């Protein structure tokens, strides 16, 4: 997985300023990726241009991304670009829809980037609802959905079954919340694309799915638009080969997410566009979310600790059983809190975090062992249930201390407005 993204997090979303038609930088850049589409390209571009010129209230551009066509597609694209000021053509010498989109989006200066398939299967009346939430600053990405309740779709039963089966696979394996990963009708804000695209590895049809899964896992907002769709009976997509590559991609992305190999924290957004929401004096950022995560992890690790203590206690003394159970549960607790509570991903610093966690463990061991020793001194040999009750009380005190130490020492949030002490200087975001 590629992770060469800027260190700073994303800026707060802002409503894009209206630009006059004909401005040097259009608000919207619609990319049409094509391969050997000499027959349909001109009709597609003329129809799309006419629709945007009549209905779109901002400046726009249409970019034909020709990826390794071997017919007259490059000549048709060049002729359209010379004829219509709002049309450009871009030639790539390698195939792949994902490669074409990444290349054109990465070089575009428009603040909103979109794409649609050359067959224009989607009703163009959905284009403005697609990009409006991105222009207003409400959302980060937008997708057309053929699987929404209010969508009207005309296509064969085979493609319908494959689409719904693929969506079920994504929901069950990658916990995807969006409804239609591969509808050829999507848009993204440029500042999001700058951070997200370097993390997307696929260059073919799985590009869309990978981009959406990573965006959703990073907490970015995805807007869905129900679309009317008429399937192209002459589509050249090879269904079996595409499905096989998609399943390979699902496995690769799922493994990367499970191991924390992707720096998704670089895609985080501040809360809202009101300056009052970004830095409330005296309130540490993320405290409520961290408390919830810590409590969940703590409850599970406490149950594991008590189960291990009961298991070890059958063969060794109370102090030995307590130390062994606490050590095992502490290592697991540190790893879980590192990822789930404090959002630290990747292997960097993992050994140091575990070492610091063991220091916190030693403090907890002192509290619980001291409680057991105090119980023995006060009442002599105690029942197993009494030992567990004392350990639960001691663990509650140790848990509060553990959270404070984790937050302030093991996983501190050292970010400031302009710099992250752990990651280096922040990059200034480009104005959208």
TAJOFEN-V17368 format. One record per run of one state. SS is the DSSP state (H for helix, E for strand, - for the rest). FROM is the first residue (numbers start at 1). TO is the last residue. If there is no record, write none. Layout:
# TAJOFEN-V17368
ss=SS from=FROM to=TO
ss=SS from=FROM to=TO
This chain:
# TAJOFEN-V17368
ss=- from=1 to=27
ss=E from=28 to=34
ss=- from=35 to=40
ss=H from=41 to=55
ss=- from=56 to=59
ss=E from=60 to=67
ss=- from=68 to=72
ss=H from=73 to=83
ss=- from=84 to=86
ss=E from=87 to=92
ss=- from=93 to=96
ss=H from=97 to=107
ss=- from=108 to=111
ss=E from=112 to=116
ss=- from=117 to=121
ss=E from=122 to=122
ss=- from=123 to=125
ss=H from=126 to=136
ss=- from=137 to=140
ss=E from=141 to=145
ss=- from=146 to=151
ss=E from=152 to=154
ss=- from=155 to=156
ss=H from=157 to=174
ss=- from=175 to=184
ss=E from=185 to=189
ss=H from=190 to=199
ss=- from=200 to=206
ss=H from=207 to=217
ss=- from=218 to=221
ss=E from=222 to=226
ss=- from=227 to=227
ss=E from=228 to=230
ss=- from=231 to=238
ss=H from=239 to=259
ss=- from=260 to=263
ss=H from=264 to=267
ss=- from=268 to=274
ss=H from=275 to=278
ss=- from=279 to=286
ss=H from=287 to=313
ss=- from=314 to=317
ss=H from=318 to=341
ss=- from=342 to=349
ss=H from=350 to=379
ss=- from=380 to=383
ss=H from=384 to=410
ss=- from=411 to=414
ss=E from=415 to=415
ss=- from=416 to=418
ss=E from=419 to=420
ss=- from=421 to=423
ss=E from=424 to=425
ss=- from=426 to=432
